[in-house]
Amino acid sequence: MTRYDDPSSTSFLNCDVLIVGGGPAGLSLASSLGQAGLAATVLELQGDEQLARPAPDGREIALTHPNVQLLQRLGAWQRLAGHEIGVLRAAEVHDGPVGRNRPLHLHAGGSGVEHLGWIVPNHALRRTAWEVASSTPGVRVLTGARVQRVATHASHAEVEYLQGEASQPQQLRAPLVVAADSRFSATRRQLGIGAALTDFGRTVIVCRMRCQHAHDQVAHECFDYDRTLAILPLPDDVVDGAPLCSAVITADSAQAQALLALPPEDFAASVAAQFEHRLGHMELLGERHAYPLVAVYAHRFSGPRCALLGDAAVGMHPVTAHGFNLGLAGVRTLTDALVQARARGQDIGAHDVLQRYARAHHLHAWPIFQGTNAIVRLYTDTRALPRLARRAVLGAAMRLPPLQAAIVGQLTGRRPAWPALRHPPRST
């Protein structure tokens, strides 16, 4: 019999699930499990203050309809301030310099929803995930926890960690441990699970900008021949009502360093020029943040008494904005697998239980991951033949409504509403 109250027992367990990593995916999983009646403990290196008031990091997260519904169910969405929630009404994809070729226009018409999705600052999602997890019964968050060792055994998983000024590690046991500690996960490595890393050799720069003209809640992905620019619509400034946007520039290392070295006025002018001044004069707000562009896909999403979640499982290129969406999809899939196993009286750390999660998450994530990487390779290749190929791809998308519907389905998180097939009447 499993014991949760007697540490001297050889079958003593501290909780149902140990989660290494207190980012928004790990904390959302803890809240989801806690609300389903399972006990979860999160181990996070950062302190309470950093989790409660995370600093802006420049990243804006596009969210699909199903994942907003999940955040609403958890109670995180309701904790966002109004000025933190933006709407993505439509999107345009530009091939080459903006205005040279007709863009692919994507909208939610016919999909059953009014707009493609929402956009929320990453630091706001981190804050609300912490607020929900720290107030959810059955959830315990250990902050300032430096994980030293993660291991799995036939009967349980265990984590050793240091906290505060302690010199001796403490140990926790549970039927299952979940790695949710970034795409460069040390926990994944300790569990003996490898990952395929794709280093694009490029840097992404993200920042907020004030615009002269309204963006009309339309996102733009501009695949220029030397660097990529995304313009993401944000809510208007709460002080003076000025239009705001997020600029996401992807460039090689030399270009990125040169852009980061520019004075704010020159940097803003460079972004405005690449966007052909469609939003008028642009002004840099706050800092520019730079991140190396590395995609990660774990060799497997589960193992003996362990599972991977979030970026530890799949670390996406940001071009299709599916990173956190995949993390939340994993939260939903793993929670369902564990709750169903508990209802059947099964061991939640059993191989077949975790395999159900791993298989379902892989089937969902693999096409998105590979499709995204293929798009990135095609639209960042400056040779003549790839340029022709990308124009052909966009042209096909413009001419084929089912292909557009499939793309919109990925952006919204909803299945396309395919036209019903008409069958000829049967002869009598």
C-alpha positions in Angstrom: 0.0 0.0 0.0 1.4 3.5 -0.9 2.0 5.7 2.1 2.0 9.5 2.0 2.2 10.0 5.8 5.1 7.7 7.0 8.5 8.6 5.8 10.0 5.5 7.4 7.9 3.3 5.2 9.7 1.7 2.2 6.7 2.5 0.1 6.5 6.2 1.3 5.7 8.7 -1.4 5.6 12.5 -1.0 3.0 13.1 -3.8 1.6 11.8 -7.0 3.7 13.7 -9.4 7.0 15.5 -9.1 7.5 18.3 -11.7 11.0 19.7 -12.3 10.7 23.2 -13.8 8.3 26.0 -12.7 7.8 27.7 -16.1 4.3 28.2 -17.4 4.0 24.6 -18.7 5.2 23.0 -15.5 3.0 25.2 -13.3 0.0 24.7 -15.5 0.4 21.0 -15.3 0.6 21.2 -11.5 -2.6 23.3 -11.4 -4.4 20.9 -13.8 -3.4 17.9 -11.8 -4.3 19.6 -8.5 -7.7 20.6 -9.8 -8.2 16.9 -10.9 -7.5 15.7 -7.4 -3.8 14.6 -7.8 -1.0 15.9 -5.6 1.8 17.6 -7.4 5.1 19.1 -6.2 7.0 21.6 -8.4 10.8 22.1 -8.0 11.9 25.5 -9.4 15.3 27.2 -9.2 13.9 30.7 -9.2 12.7 32.3 -6.0 9.2 33.4 -5.1 9.7 37.0 -6.1 11.0 36.1 -9.6 7.9 33.8 -10.1 5.4 36.3 -8.7 6.8 39.3 -10.6 8.7 38.0 -13.7 10.5 40.6 -15.7 9.4 41.3 -19.3 11.5 39.2 -21.7 10.2 40.6 -25.0 8.4 37.5 -26.0 4.7 37.7 -27.0 2.9 34.4 -27.1 0.2 33.6 -29.6 -2.5 31.4 -28.2 -5.0 29.1 -30.0 -8.7 28.8 -29.0 -8.4 25.4 -27.3 -5.5 26.6 -25.2 -7.3 29.8 -24.1 -10.2 27.5 -23.0 -7.7 25.5 -21.0 -6.3 28.6 -19.3 -9.8 29.7 -18.5 -10.6 26.4 -16.9 -7.5 26.6 -14.8 -8.3 30.1 -13.8 -5.2 31.7 -15.2 -6.9 33.6 -18.1 -9.1 35.5 -15.6 -6.0 36.8 -13.8 -4.6 38.6 -16.9 -5.1 42.4 -17.1 -7.2 43.7 -20.0 -4.2 45.5 -21.5 -2.3 42.2 -21.5 -4.7 40.4 -23.9 -4.4 41.2 -27.6 -6.5 39.8 -30.5 -5.1 38.3 -33.7 -7.8 39.1 -36.2 -5.9 38.0 -39.3 -2.4 37.4 -40.6 -0.5 38.1 -43.8 2.6 36.2 -45.2 4.9 38.2 -47.4 7.5 36.6 -49.7 10.5 38.8 -50.4 10.5 42.6 -49.7 7.1 43.8 -48.4 4.9 45.0 -51.2 6.8 43.3 -54.0 4.5 40.2 -54.2 0.9 39.7 -53.2 0.8 38.4 -49.7 -1.1 35.3 -48.5 -4.0 36.6 -46.3 -5.3 34.4 -43.6 -8.5 35.0 -41.6 -10.9 33.0 -39.4 -13.8 33.3 -41.8 -15.7 30.0 -42.1 -13.8 28.4 -39.1 -16.5 29.0 -36.6 -14.6 31.6 -34.6 -14.3 35.3 -35.0 -10.5 35.7 -35.1 -7.4 33.6 -35.4 -6.4 33.7 -31.7 -4.9 35.9 -29.0 -1.5 37.3 -28.1 -0.3 37.7 -24.5 3.1 38.7 -23.0 5.2 35.7 -21.9 5.9 37.3 -18.5 2.1 37.7 -17.9 1.6 34.0 -18.6 4.4 33.1 -16.2 2.9 35.3 -13.5 -0.6 34.0 -13.8 0.6 30.4 -13.9 2.4 31.0 -10.6 -0.6 32.7 -9.0 -2.9 29.8 -9.9 -0.5 27.0 -8.9 0.5 28.6 -5.6 -3.2 28.8 -4.6 -4.4 25.4 -5.9 -5.0 22.8 -3.2 -2.8 19.7 -3.7 0.0 21.7 -5.3 3.2 22.5 -3.6 5.9 24.7 -5.2 9.4 24.5 -3.9 11.2 27.6 -5.0 15.0 28.1 -4.9 15.3 24.3 -5.3 18.5 23.3 -7.0 17.9 19.8 -8.4 21.0 17.6 -7.9 19.8 14.2 -9.0 16.8 12.6 -10.8 16.3 8.9 -10.9 13.6 6.3 -11.6 13.1 2.9 -10.0 10.7 0.1 -10.5 8.4 1.4 -7.8 8.9 5.1 -7.9 10.8 8.1 -9.1 12.9 10.3 -6.9 14.5 13.8 -7.0 17.3 15.1 -4.7 17.6 18.8 -4.3 19.3 21.6 -2.3 17.3 24.5 -1.0 18.5 27.7 0.7 21.7 27.3 2.7 21.4 23.6 3.2 24.5 21.5 2.4 22.7 18.1 2.5 20.3 17.3 -0.3 16.7 16.5 0.5 14.8 13.7 -1.3 11.3 13.5 -2.7 9.5 10.4 -4.1 6.5 10.0 -6.3 5.1 7.4 -8.8 6.0 9.8 -11.6 8.5 12.6 -12.4 7.9 15.1 -15.2 10.8 17.1 -16.8 9.6 20.6 -17.7 12.9 22.5 -17.3 13.5 24.1 -20.8 14.6 22.8 -24.2 18.2 22.3 -22.8 16.7 20.1 -20.0 19.2 18.7 -17.5 16.4 16.5 -16.1 15.8 15.0 -19.5 19.5 14.2 -19.7 19.6 12.6 -16.3 16.7 10.4 -17.3 18.7 9.1 -20.2 16.5 10.6 -22.9 18.3 12.2 -25.8 17.0 14.9 -28.1 17.6 16.1 -31.7 18.8 19.7 -31.8 18.5 21.8 -34.9 20.7 24.9 -34.6 19.6 27.3 -37.3 22.7 29.4 -36.8 20.6 32.5 -36.4 19.5 34.9 -33.6 16.0 36.2 -32.9 15.6 39.7 -31.6 12.3 40.6 -30.0 11.1 44.0 -28.7 8.0 46.2 -28.4 7.5 49.2 -30.6 5.1 52.2 -30.7 3.5 52.8 -34.2 2.2 55.9 -35.9 -0.6 54.0 -37.7 -3.1 51.4 -36.4 -2.2 47.7 -37.1 -5.9 46.6 -37.3 -5.1 43.5 -35.3 -3.3 41.9 -38.3 0.0 40.0 -37.8 2.6 40.0 -40.6 5.3 37.4 -41.3 7.8 39.0 -43.8 10.3 36.5 -45.3 12.8 38.9 -46.7 15.9 37.5 -48.5 18.4 38.5 -45.8 16.4 38.5 -42.6 12.9 37.7 -41.4 10.6 40.2 -39.8 7.3 39.4 -37.9 5.0 42.2 -36.8 2.6 41.1 -34.1 -0.3 43.4 -33.1 -0.6 44.3 -29.4 -3.2 46.1 -27.4 -3.0 49.9 -27.6 -0.9 51.8 -25.0 -2.9 52.1 -21.8 -1.7 55.7 -21.2 -2.1 57.5 -24.5 -3.9 54.9 -26.8 -1.0 54.7 -29.3 -0.8 51.5 -31.4 1.8 49.1 -30.2 3.3 46.0 -31.9 5.9 43.4 -31.2 8.8 43.2 -33.7 10.5 39.8 -34.1 13.6 39.9 -36.3 15.5 36.8 -37.3 19.0 37.3 -38.7 22.4 35.7 -38.8 24.8 36.4 -35.9 26.6 39.3 -37.6 23.4 41.0 -38.6 21.9 40.5 -35.2 24.9 42.0 -33.4 24.8 45.0 -35.8 21.1 45.5 -35.1 21.6 45.3 -31.4 24.4 47.8 -31.5 22.3 50.4 -33.3 21.0 53.4 -31.3 17.2 53.0 -30.5 16.2 55.5 -33.2 18.2 53.9 -35.9 17.0 50.4 -35.0 13.4 51.5 -35.1 14.0 53.2 -38.5 15.5 50.0 -39.8 12.4 48.0 -38.7 10.1 50.6 -40.2 12.0 50.5 -43.5 11.9 46.7 -43.8 8.1 46.9 -43.2 7.9 49.6 -45.9 6.6 52.2 -43.4 3.2 50.6 -43.4 2.7 51.5 -39.7 4.3 54.9 -40.2 7.0 56.1 -37.8 8.0 53.5 -35.3 9.7 54.0 -31.9 11.5 51.4 -29.8 9.9 50.8 -26.3 12.1 49.2 -23.6 14.9 46.8 -24.3 15.8 44.5 -27.2 16.1 40.9 -26.2 18.1 38.3 -28.2 17.8 34.5 -28.2 19.7 31.9 -30.2 17.5 30.0 -32.6 17.6 26.3 -31.6 14.8 23.8 -32.1 14.7 20.6 -30.0 12.7 17.4 -30.3 13.2 14.7 -27.7 13.8 11.1 -28.9 10.8 10.0 -26.7 8.4 11.8 -24.5 8.2 9.2 -21.8 10.3 6.5 -20.1 10.2 4.4 -16.9 8.2 6.5 -14.4 9.0 9.7 -16.3 7.5 12.0 -18.9 8.6 15.2 -20.7 6.5 18.3 -21.1 6.8 21.7 -22.7 10.2 22.7 -24.2 11.8 19.7 -22.6 9.8 17.6 -25.0 9.5 20.0 -28.0 11.3 23.3 -28.4 9.8 25.1 -31.4 11.1 27.7 -33.8 8.9 30.8 -33.1 7.8 31.4 -36.7 4.5 29.6 -36.3 4.0 30.6 -32.7 3.2 27.1 -31.5 5.8 26.6 -28.7 3.6 27.3 -25.7 0.5 26.0 -27.5 2.3 22.6 -27.7 3.2 22.9 -24.0 -0.5 23.4 -23.1 -1.6 20.6 -25.4 0.8 18.4 -23.5 -0.7 19.6 -20.2 -4.2 18.6 -21.4 -3.0 15.2 -22.8 -0.9 14.2 -19.8 -3.6 15.2 -17.3 -6.2 13.2 -19.2 -4.0 10.1 -19.3 -3.2 10.3 -15.5 -6.8 11.0 -14.5 -8.1 8.1 -16.6 -5.4 5.8 -15.1 -6.3 6.8 -11.6 -10.0 6.2 -12.3 -9.2 2.7 -13.5 -7.1 2.0 -10.4 -3.9 1.9 -12.5 -0.4 3.0 -11.5 0.0 6.5 -12.9 3.7 5.9 -13.5 3.1 2.7 -15.4 4.7 2.3 -18.9 1.4 1.8 -20.8 -0.2 4.9 -19.1 2.7 7.1 -20.0 3.0 5.7 -23.5 -0.6 6.8 -24.2 0.5 10.3 -23.5 3.7 10.1 -25.4 2.1 8.6 -28.5 -0.7 11.2 -28.6 1.6 14.1 -28.0 4.0 12.9 -30.7 1.2 12.5 -33.2 0.1 16.1 -32.5 3.6 17.7 -32.3 5.6 15.9 -35.0 3.8 17.3 -38.1 3.8 20.8 -36.6 7.5 20.6 -35.7 8.6 19.2 -39.1 6.4 21.5 -41.0 7.7 24.6 -39.2 11.3 23.6 -39.7 10.6 23.0 -43.4 9.1 26.5 -43.7 12.0 28.0 -42.0 14.6 26.3 -44.2 12.7 27.2 -47.4 12.0 30.8 -46.5 15.5 31.6 -45.2 17.3 30.1 -48.3 18.4 32.9 -50.5 19.3 30.8 -53.6 17.2 31.2 -56.8 15.6 27.8 -56.8 14.2 28.0 -53.2 12.9 31.5 -54.0 10.9 30.0 -56.9 9.7 27.2 -54.7 8.5 29.5 -51.9 6.6 31.6 -54.4 5.0 28.5 -55.7 4.0 27.4 -52.2 2.3 30.7 -51.4 0.7 30.8 -54.8 -0.8 27.3 -54.2 -2.1 28.4 -50.8 -3.8 31.4 -52.4 -5.5 29.3 -55.1 -6.5 26.3 -52.9 -9.1 27.1 -50.2 -8.6 23.7 -48.5 -4.9 24.4 -48.0 -5.7 27.8 -46.5 -8.3 26.2 -44.3 -5.6 23.7 -43.1 -3.3 26.6 -42.2 -6.0 28.5 -40.4 -6.9 25.3 -38.6 -3.3 25.2 -37.2 -3.4 28.9 -36.2 -6.7 28.7 -34.5 -6.3 25.2 -33.0 -9.6 24.1 -34.5 -10.2 21.5 -37.2 -11.0 23.0 -40.6 -14.6 23.0 -41.6 -14.2 21.0 -44.8 -17.1 21.2 -47.3 -19.3 18.2 -47.1 -19.0 15.8 -50.0 -22.1 15.6 -52.2 -23.0 12.1 -53.2 -25.3 11.5 -56.2 -28.7 10.2 -55.2 -29.0 6.4 -55.4 -31.1 5.1 -58.2 -34.2 3.1 -57.2 
